Amino acid sequence: MPFPASDPTDQFARLYAQSLGAQLGVTVVVNKKSSFSGAIGSLEIKNSNPDGYTLLFGTASTLVFYSLINPKPQYDLIKDFTEIAVVGDAFRSGLDRKIGHYFNSAN
C-alpha cells in the first residue's frame, strides 16, 4: 500500500484486503510503503518477484500521473504491471493539450 495510514485509499485497500482474504480463505497482509505519491511502494512492487501473491493497490497518481510528471520514471504502467481488477472508479478530468478542450467523465 503506497499511501499513508488513514488515507482514504489506505482505508479502501484494507476493506478490499479483508474481503479478498475472506473470499480466498487466506490472510491478506497490507504492507505500507508510503512516500512521493506512492512511487516508492509502486517501484518496490515493480522490482519484486512476480509470485502471484504480491499485489499493488494502485491509483491514478501512482500509475498514470507519476509517469506524466516525472521526467525519468522508474516504472511503466503498461510494461511493468498487469491489471487484475478494477475495484473502484473516481471522477476523472483532464486537458487535451493538442486541441485544448477540457473534458471530464463521471463514468
C-alpha atoms as one frame of an Amber mdcrd trajectory, in Angstrom:
protein
   0.000   0.000   0.000   1.850   3.115  -1.178  -0.273   5.604   0.811  -0.217
   6.941   4.389  -2.241   5.290   7.138  -5.824   6.572   7.392  -5.661   7.969
   3.862  -8.941   7.172   2.044  -7.073   4.900  -0.378  -5.479   3.070   2.550
  -8.860   2.569   4.184 -10.394   1.293   0.954  -7.461  -1.071   0.347  -7.802
  -2.526   3.837 -11.502  -3.178   3.300 -10.716  -4.785  -0.043  -7.948  -6.920
   1.507 -10.296  -8.090   4.240 -12.953  -9.070   1.687 -10.394 -10.706  -0.623
  -8.986 -12.719   2.279 -12.458 -13.904   3.308 -13.271 -14.996  -0.245  -9.956
 -16.804  -0.737  -9.791 -18.241   2.769  -6.366 -16.730   3.443  -4.916 -13.832
   5.393  -4.176 -10.817   3.187  -1.490  -8.559   4.669  -1.411  -4.856   3.763
   2.215  -3.700   3.710   2.782   0.067   3.886   5.445   1.776   1.785   4.251
   5.354   1.517   6.061   8.385   0.128   6.305  10.506  -3.012   2.674   9.981
  -4.068   3.041   6.212  -3.919   6.067   5.949  -6.220   8.313   4.196  -3.659
   5.783   1.426  -2.936   4.954   1.034  -6.624   8.645   0.765  -7.502   9.118
  -1.907  -4.827   6.300  -3.966  -6.372   7.760  -3.470  -9.856  11.104  -4.824
  -8.624   9.607  -7.723  -6.644   9.438 -11.345  -7.730   6.193 -11.885  -9.714
   4.979 -14.637  -7.405   1.230 -14.131  -7.773   0.913 -13.196  -4.106   2.259
  -9.647  -4.166  -0.276  -7.078  -5.337  -0.209  -3.315  -5.731  -3.278  -1.313
  -4.831  -2.540   1.420  -7.346  -4.314   4.634  -8.238  -4.103   7.210 -10.998
  -1.451   9.098  -9.004   0.796   6.046  -8.560   0.444   4.638 -12.055  -0.505
   7.362 -14.520   0.349  10.791 -13.142   3.738   9.635 -11.846   4.841   8.893
 -15.403   3.468  12.189 -16.689   5.173  14.452 -14.142   8.434  12.569 -13.704
  10.990  13.255 -16.468  12.662   9.867 -15.877  10.022   7.498 -14.481  11.402
   4.301 -12.968   8.413   2.183 -13.926   5.957   1.965 -16.798   2.257   1.262
 -16.270   1.930  -0.916 -19.378   5.264  -2.770 -19.310   5.710  -3.319 -15.574
   2.225  -4.076 -14.243  -0.702  -6.317 -15.141  -4.177  -5.141 -14.233  -6.081
  -7.898 -12.490  -9.069  -5.964 -11.156 -10.688  -2.557 -11.044 -12.043  -2.079
  -7.543 -13.291   1.476  -7.849 -13.607   4.365 -10.207 -13.289   8.044  -9.441
 -14.264  11.213 -11.233 -11.672  11.833 -13.935 -10.802  15.123 -15.568  -8.021
  16.399 -17.743  -6.861  18.680 -20.503  -6.086  17.544 -24.022  -3.135  19.748
 -24.904  -3.399  19.168 -28.655  -6.825  20.711 -29.001  -7.075  22.434 -25.635
 -10.534  21.114 -24.783 -11.423  20.390 -21.200 -13.029  17.008 -20.698 -14.374
  15.128 -17.724 -16.083  11.894 -17.015 -18.078  10.559 -14.111 -18.176   7.034
 -15.587
